C-alpha cells in the first residue's frame, strides 16, 4: 500500500524516497570534496558545503555541513538569477562561479560554484558547492587581513561569471586565481575537487530525473518546501505573540578600539517571525562587517537553533521569517567595506537572536555559546626558502541549558567545523605543538555549567613566520541566562624564545615570528544557565575531578 496521496499528488512513500535521494545527492558531493581535496582547511576542518536546488533555484536538500554557508547559498544563487544570469541564460555544461560578497557571496576565500542539471534539454535542478579556499591573496596569509579597510585589501575578487561554458572551461580564470594565492598547489587541488564534486552531483540528479521524471521531481521539490514551511509555521505559532529585544557586542573591528553593537528585535505574530536589526552599529572601518546575505544566514541559524531543530532546512522554512537590517550598518554593509572577518559579527547575530528568544521562551533556550570562529594563519618560510601557510580554526564552550551542562570545546551551530589533528599539522607545517586540550575555569558557573573552551599552543620551527589572527570575545563574554554567569573571555599570547607570555589583541596582522617563538590561543567558554548556588555538590566534585574547574 502506498498510502494516501501526499502534497502535489505524490504518495507519501514516493515523496520520502525522493526527499532522501536528494539529500543523498548533496551528501555524495560532500563526500567527494572530502575524499579528493588537498588542503587541511577543506579535508580536515571541513570548511565547505554542498546543496541541491530545484529548477527554480530554491534550495531543497543539503549535506550536514555549515549553516553559515547553507543558509546563504540560496541568497547568492537568487542574486545571480536576478542579475547577470537568469535561468534562460544557463546551458548544459555551464558552471557559474563567484566569491564577491557584494554579488551574493560571503568573503573572498569562500568560492561558490553552481552547475545546472539538464535532462533531454530541460533544466531539472542545480548543484551548488561552496568551498573555503586556503588563500586567495590580500594583505595577510589565509586572506584574513585584520587591517583591511576596504574589500580591495582582502584578495582576489571574482564577479559572477561562467567559469565553464557548455563544457568548455575558462582556464584563464583559474590561473588568475592561483597566481594571486600564496598556496597555489593546495588551492588548485581544492578547486579541482570542487568542480569534480559538482559533476558527481549533476550525474546523481540526472539519474533521479530520468527515474522519476522531471515533472515528478519538481512536484516533489514543491512538496518538500511546502512541508518545511508548514513545520516552521507550526513552531512559530506555538510561541506567544509579542516583541522582545536583545543586544550583544563585537569587541572591536581591529582598526578602531570601540565595541560594535548588534541589536535584534524579535516579533512574533501568528505564524510569522520578524527580526529587525535596527539599532546595530554603523558599518565598521575594519573587516568585521556582514553583508545582508550573511546577516540573513545568521538570523536563520539563530531561529533554527531556537525552535527549528526538527524542521528540514531548505528554502521553505525561510518563508515565514522576515529579516530587516539598515543599509550601511555592520549587519548590512555597503561596498567597498571589508568583510574578511564577517564571522565575528555573524556569530554575534546568532547569539543576539537567541538572546531575544530566551526572553520570549524563558527557561527553554541555552546560554550563549562561545560565538566566534577563532581563525588564525601563520605564513612560514623554511630554511630552503619554501613558503607555506598554516591556517586553522578553533571553537570553544557551549552554553548550559535547562537539561544539561554545555558541551566543552565543541563546534556546531553557525560554522560546524572539525578539528585538525595536531599530528597531521606537525607533519605538514613547520610547527610543534606544546599543548592542545581543555582550558579549565572557562565555562560560566550555573546550575548547569557552561562548557569549557580549549587551549592550543604551538612553537614555530621555521626560521621565520608571520601571524595573522581574526578573533573576538576577548572583551565581551558569552552571556549566561537565568542567573548563570558568563563564560570566560578568550585570549591570544606570544612568547619570544624562552621568555614570558605576552598578551596580543584579538585581531593581528603580520606579527613577525622566529624559530622558537610560540603562540598560545585560549578560547572562550559557554555561559552558565541557572543560579550557581543550585548546582549539586556531586556535580561540583565531578567538575574538579574531571579538570573542568580547579576548585
C-alpha positions in Angstrom: 0.0 0.0 0.0 1.4 3.4 -0.9 -0.8 5.3 1.5 -3.0 8.4 0.9 -1.9 10.9 -1.7 0.6 13.5 -0.3 1.3 17.1 -1.3 1.2 17.8 -5.0 -0.5 14.5 -5.7 2.6 12.4 -4.7 2.1 9.4 -2.5 4.0 9.9 0.8 6.3 6.9 0.2 7.5 8.2 -3.1 7.9 11.7 -1.7 10.1 10.4 1.1 12.2 8.3 -1.3 12.8 11.4 -3.5 13.5 13.6 -0.4 16.2 11.2 0.8 17.6 10.7 -2.6 18.1 14.5 -3.0 19.8 14.6 0.4 22.0 11.7 -0.7 23.0 13.6 -3.8 24.1 16.5 -1.7 25.9 14.2 0.7 27.7 12.4 -2.1 29.0 15.7 -3.4 30.2 16.4 0.2 32.0 13.1 0.5 33.6 13.7 -2.9 35.1 17.0 -1.7 36.3 15.4 1.5 38.0 12.5 -0.2 39.6 14.4 -3.0 40.5 17.8 -1.5 44.1 18.8 -0.7 44.3 21.4 2.0 43.7 20.9 5.7 41.1 23.6 5.8 38.9 21.6 3.5 40.0 18.0 4.1 40.3 18.2 7.9 38.4 21.3 9.1 35.6 20.5 6.5 35.1 24.2 5.7 32.8 23.6 2.7 29.1 22.9 2.0 27.0 21.3 -0.7 23.4 21.9 -1.7 20.8 20.8 -4.2 18.5 23.4 -5.7 15.3 22.8 -7.8 14.8 24.0 -11.3 13.7 27.4 -10.0 16.9 27.9 -7.9 15.3 27.1 -4.5 17.3 25.0 -2.0 15.6 21.7 -1.4 18.3 19.4 0.1 21.7 19.9 1.7 24.5 17.9 3.3 25.2 18.1 7.0 27.8 20.8 6.8 27.9 24.5 7.6 24.8 26.6 8.3 26.7 29.8 7.6 27.1 28.5 4.0 23.9 26.6 3.5 21.6 29.5 4.6 23.3 31.9 2.3 23.9 29.9 -0.8 20.3 30.3 -1.8 20.6 34.0 -1.5 23.7 34.0 -3.6 22.0 32.0 -6.3 18.9 34.2 -6.2 21.2 37.3 -6.7 22.8 35.6 -9.7 19.5 34.6 -11.2 18.1 38.1 -10.7 21.2 39.7 -12.1 23.7 38.6 -14.7 22.5 35.1 -15.3 18.7 34.5 -15.3 17.7 30.9 -15.8 17.2 31.3 -19.6 21.0 32.0 -19.9 22.1 28.8 -18.3 23.1 26.0 -20.7 24.0 22.3 -20.3 27.6 22.1 -19.1 27.9 25.6 -17.6 29.4 26.3 -14.2 28.9 29.8 -12.7 31.3 31.0 -10.0 31.7 33.9 -7.7 33.2 34.9 -4.4 32.1 38.5 -4.4 30.4 39.5 -1.1 28.6 42.3 -3.0 27.2 39.9 -5.5 25.8 37.3 -3.1 29.0 35.9 -1.6 30.3 36.0 2.0 34.0 36.7 2.0 36.7 36.2 -0.7 38.1 32.8 0.5 34.6 31.3 0.1 34.2 30.5 -3.6 30.7 29.4 -4.7 30.0 27.3 -7.8 26.7 26.3 -9.3 26.1 23.8 -12.2 22.7 23.3 -13.9 21.3 19.8 -14.4 19.7 19.2 -17.8 17.8 16.1 -18.9 16.6 15.9 -22.5 17.1 19.7 -22.9 15.1 20.6 -19.8 16.6 22.2 -16.6 15.6 19.9 -13.7 17.9 21.0 -10.9 21.1 22.9 -9.9 24.0 21.6 -7.9 25.9 24.0 -5.7 29.1 23.8 -3.7 30.8 26.5 -1.6 34.4 25.8 -0.5 36.6 27.9 1.8 39.9 28.2 0.0 43.2 28.4 2.0 44.4 31.7 0.5 43.1 34.0 -2.2 45.7 36.7 -1.8 45.2 40.0 0.1 47.2 41.5 2.9 47.6 38.5 5.2 48.2 34.8 5.0 44.9 33.0 4.7 43.3 36.2 3.3 42.2 37.3 6.8 43.8 40.8 6.8 42.8 42.3 10.1 43.9 45.8 9.0 41.8 45.9 5.8 39.7 49.0 5.4 38.2 48.1 2.0 37.5 44.9 0.2 40.3 45.6 -2.3 42.7 44.8 0.5 41.3 41.3 1.0 42.2 39.3 -2.0 41.2 38.1 -5.5 37.6 39.0 -6.3 35.5 37.0 -8.8 32.3 38.5 -10.1 29.6 36.1 -11.1 30.8 34.6 -14.4 30.7 31.4 -16.4 33.8 29.5 -15.4 32.7 26.7 -17.7 30.5 27.4 -20.7 28.8 24.4 -22.4 31.5 22.1 -21.0 34.5 24.3 -22.0 36.5 25.5 -19.0 37.9 29.0 -18.9 41.4 28.1 -17.6 42.5 31.7 -17.5 40.2 32.5 -14.6 41.7 29.5 -12.6 45.2 30.7 -13.4 44.4 34.2 -12.3 43.1 32.8 -9.0 46.2 30.6 -8.5 48.6 33.4 -9.4 47.0 35.5 -6.6 47.3 32.8 -4.0 50.2 32.1 -1.6 49.2 28.4 -1.7 48.5 27.7 -5.4 49.0 23.9 -5.2 46.6 23.5 -2.4 44.1 25.9 -3.7 44.3 24.4 -7.2 43.8 20.9 -5.8 40.8 22.1 -3.7 39.3 23.9 -6.7 39.6 20.8 -8.9 37.9 18.8 -6.1 35.1 21.3 -6.0 34.5 21.1 -9.8 34.7 17.3 -9.8 32.1 17.1 -6.9 29.7 19.2 -9.0 29.9 16.6 -11.7 29.1 13.9 -9.2 26.0 15.8 -8.1 24.8 16.5 -11.6 25.1 12.8 -12.5 23.1 11.8 -9.5 20.4 14.4 -10.1 20.2 13.3 -13.8 19.6 9.7 -12.7 16.8 10.8 -10.3 15.1 12.9 -13.0 15.3 10.0 -15.5 13.9 7.6 -13.0 11.0 9.6 -11.7 10.5 12.1 -14.5 11.3 15.8 -14.4 7.8 16.8 -13.6 7.6 14.4 -10.6 10.9 15.7 -9.4 9.7 19.3 -9.5 6.4 18.3 -7.8 8.4 16.6 -5.1 10.6 19.8 -4.6 7.4 21.9 -4.3 6.1 19.5 -1.7 9.3 19.4 0.3 9.4 23.1 0.5 5.8 23.4 1.5 6.2 20.8 4.2 9.2 22.7 5.7 7.2 25.9 5.6 4.3 24.4 7.3 6.5 22.9 10.0 8.1 26.3 10.7 4.8 28.0 10.8 3.6 25.4 13.4 6.7 26.1 15.5 6.2 29.8 15.4 2.5 29.5 16.2 3.4 27.6 19.3 5.2 30.7 20.6 3.4 33.6 22.4 2.8 36.7 20.2 4.9 39.6 21.2 8.1 41.5 20.7 11.5 41.0 22.5 14.9 42.7 22.1 18.4 41.8 22.9 21.8 43.4 22.4 25.3 41.9 22.3 28.6 43.3 21.2 31.6 42.6 18.9 34.8 43.6 20.8 36.1 45.9 18.0 36.9 45.9 14.3 40.7 45.7 14.6 41.1 49.3 13.4 39.2 51.3 16.0 39.2 50.3 19.6 35.5 50.6 20.3 32.7 48.0 20.6 30.1 47.3 17.9 26.6 46.7 19.0 24.4 44.0 17.4 20.8 44.6 18.3 17.8 42.4 17.4 14.1 42.9 17.9 12.2 39.7 17.6 8.5 40.0 16.8 6.1 37.0 16.7 2.7 37.4 15.1 0.7 34.3 14.5 2.7 32.1 12.2 5.3 34.6 11.2 8.5 36.0 12.8 10.2 39.3 12.0 13.8 40.1 13.1 14.8 43.7 12.9 18.4 44.6 13.4 18.0 48.4 13.5 20.0 49.8 16.4 23.1 47.8 15.4 26.3 49.9 14.9 27.2 51.6 11.6 29.4 49.6 9.3 33.0 49.3 10.6 36.2 50.5 9.2 37.7 47.1 9.8 36.8 43.7 8.3 34.1 42.5 10.7 31.2 43.7 8.5 28.4 41.4 7.3 26.5 41.9 4.0 22.8 41.3 4.2 23.0 37.8 2.8 25.5 36.9 5.6 23.3 38.5 8.2 20.2 36.7 6.9 22.1 33.4 7.2 23.0 34.1 10.8 19.4 35.1 11.7 18.0 31.9 10.1 20.6 29.9 12.0 19.5 31.5 15.3 15.8 30.8 14.6 16.5 27.2 13.7 18.7 26.7 16.8 16.0 28.2 19.0 12.8 26.5 17.6 13.6 24.6 14.4 15.7 21.6 15.4 13.3 19.1 13.8 12.4 21.1 10.7 14.2 20.1 7.4 16.4 23.0 6.5 15.6 24.4 3.0 14.1 27.4 1.3 10.6 26.5 2.6 11.3 27.1 6.2 12.7 30.5 5.5 9.4 31.8 4.1 7.8 32.8 7.4 10.9 34.7 8.5 11.2 38.4 7.7 14.6 40.0 8.2 15.5 43.7 8.0 18.8 45.5 8.6 19.6 49.1 7.9 21.9 49.7 4.9 25.3 51.0 6.0 25.3 49.1 9.3 27.7 46.4 10.5 24.9 43.9 9.7 24.2 45.3 6.2 27.5 46.7 5.0 27.7 48.5 1.7 30.6 48.2 -0.8 33.5 48.5 -0.6 33.5 47.7 3.2 35.9 44.9 4.2 34.3 41.7 5.3 37.0 39.0 5.7 36.2 38.5 9.4 32.5 38.7 8.9 32.1 35.7 11.3 32.9 37.9 14.3 29.6 39.7 13.7 27.9 36.7 12.2 28.3 34.6 15.4 27.2 37.6 17.4 24.0 37.9 15.4 23.2 34.3 16.2 24.0 35.0 19.9 21.8 38.1 19.8 18.8 36.4 18.1 19.0 33.5 20.6 19.1 36.0 23.4 15.8 37.5 22.2 14.3 34.0 22.0 15.4 33.5 25.6 13.3 36.4 26.6 10.4 35.1 24.5 10.7 31.5 25.8 12.1 31.7 29.3 13.6 28.5 30.6 13.9 26.9 27.2 16.9 28.5 25.5 20.6 27.7 26.3 23.0 30.4 27.4 25.4 31.8 24.9 27.9 29.5 23.1 31.5 30.8 22.5 30.3 32.7 19.5 33.4 33.2 17.3 35.4 31.4 14.6 38.9 31.5 16.1 40.7 31.9 12.7 44.4 32.3 12.6 47.1 31.7 10.0 50.9 31.6 10.1 52.8 32.3 6.9 56.1 30.4 7.3 59.4 30.4 5.3 61.5 27.3 5.7 65.3 27.2 5.5 65.3 26.2 1.8 63.0 29.2 1.0 59.8 27.1 0.7 56.8 29.1 1.8 53.7 27.6 3.4 50.5 28.9 5.1 49.3 27.1 8.2 45.6 28.1 8.6 43.4 26.8 11.4 40.0 27.4 13.1 39.1 26.7 16.7 36.0 26.6 18.7 35.0 27.0 22.4 32.4 26.0 25.0 28.7 25.8 24.7 26.2 27.4 27.0 24.5 25.5 29.8 20.8 24.7 29.2 17.9 23.5 31.4 18.7 19.8 30.9 22.5 19.6 31.0 25.8 21.4 31.1 27.2 22.9 28.0 29.5 20.9 25.8 33.2 21.6 26.1 35.4 22.6 23.1 32.6 21.6 20.8 32.0 23.0 17.3 28.5 23.1 15.9 26.0 25.8 15.3 26.8 28.5 12.8 30.1 27.2 11.5 30.2 23.5 12.4 33.9 23.0 11.8 36.0 19.9 12.6 39.4 19.8 14.4 42.6 19.3 12.5 44.8 16.5 14.0 47.9 18.0 15.5 49.9 15.1 14.2 48.9 15.9 10.7 49.7 19.6 11.2 53.2 18.9 12.6 53.9 16.5 9.7 52.9 19.1 7.1 53.9 22.5 8.5 56.9 23.8 10.5 55.2 24.0 13.9 55.4 21.9 17.0 52.5 21.7 19.4 53.1 22.4 23.1 49.5 21.8 24.3 46.1 21.1 22.9 43.4 20.4 25.5 40.5 21.8 27.5 41.0 25.2 29.3 39.8 24.8 32.9 37.7 27.6 34.6 36.4 29.0 31.3 32.8 27.7 31.4 30.4 30.0 33.1 29.1 28.9 36.6 25.5 28.0 36.9 23.0 25.3 37.9 24.1 23.9 34.6 27.7 24.9 33.9 28.9 26.3 30.6 31.2 24.2 28.6 34.9 24.9 28.7 37.0 26.5 25.9 40.3 25.0 24.8 43.9 25.9 24.7 46.1 25.4 21.6 49.7 26.4 21.9 52.4 25.8 19.3 56.0 26.7 18.6 57.3 27.8 15.2 60.2 25.7 13.9 60.8 27.5 10.6 63.4 30.3 10.6 60.6 32.9 10.2 56.9 33.4 10.1 54.1 35.9 10.3 50.9 35.6 12.3 47.5 36.8 11.3 44.6 36.3 13.7 40.9 37.3 13.5 39.3 36.6 16.8 36.8 38.0 19.2 35.1 37.6 22.6 38.2 39.0 24.3 36.2 41.8 26.0 32.5 40.8 25.8 32.0 37.3 27.3 29.3 34.8 26.2 26.3 35.6 28.4 24.7 33.5 31.0 21.0 33.0 31.4 18.5 32.6 34.3 21.1 33.7 36.8 24.1 31.9 35.3 27.5 33.5 35.0 29.1 34.4 31.7 31.8 32.2 30.2 35.4 33.3 30.3 36.7 35.6 27.5 39.4 34.3 25.2 43.0 35.4 24.9 45.9 35.2 22.4 49.5 35.3 23.6 53.0 35.1 22.1 56.3 34.0 23.7 59.6 35.1 22.2 62.2 32.4 22.6 62.0 31.2 26.2 60.6 34.4 27.6 57.3 35.2 29.3 53.9 35.1 27.6 52.8 38.5 26.2 49.2 39.3 25.5 48.1 40.2 22.0 44.9 41.9 20.8 42.2 39.7 19.3 42.9 40.9 15.7 46.5 40.8 14.5 48.2 41.2 11.1 51.8 40.5 10.1 53.2 39.7 13.6 56.8 38.6 13.0 57.8 35.2 14.4 61.1 33.4 14.6 62.2 29.9 15.2 61.4 29.0 18.9 58.7 31.6 19.2 55.4 30.3 20.5 51.7 31.2 20.1 49.0 30.4 22.6 45.3 30.7 22.0 42.7 30.1 24.8 39.1 30.2 23.6 36.1 31.3 25.5 33.7 29.1 27.4 30.0 29.0 27.3 27.7 30.9 29.6 26.1 29.2 32.6 22.4 28.5 33.0 20.6 29.0 36.3 21.6 30.0 39.7 25.1 28.6 40.5 24.0 28.1 44.2 21.7 25.4 42.9 24.4 23.2 41.5 24.6 19.8 43.1 27.6 19.0 45.3 28.3 15.8 43.5 28.5 17.7 40.1 30.9 20.2 41.6 33.1 17.4 42.8 33.0 15.8 39.4 33.9 19.1 37.7 37.0 19.3 39.9 38.0 15.7 39.4 37.5 16.0 35.6 39.5 19.2 35.4 36.7 21.4 34.2 37.3 23.7 37.2 40.3 24.0 39.5 38.3 24.5 42.7 
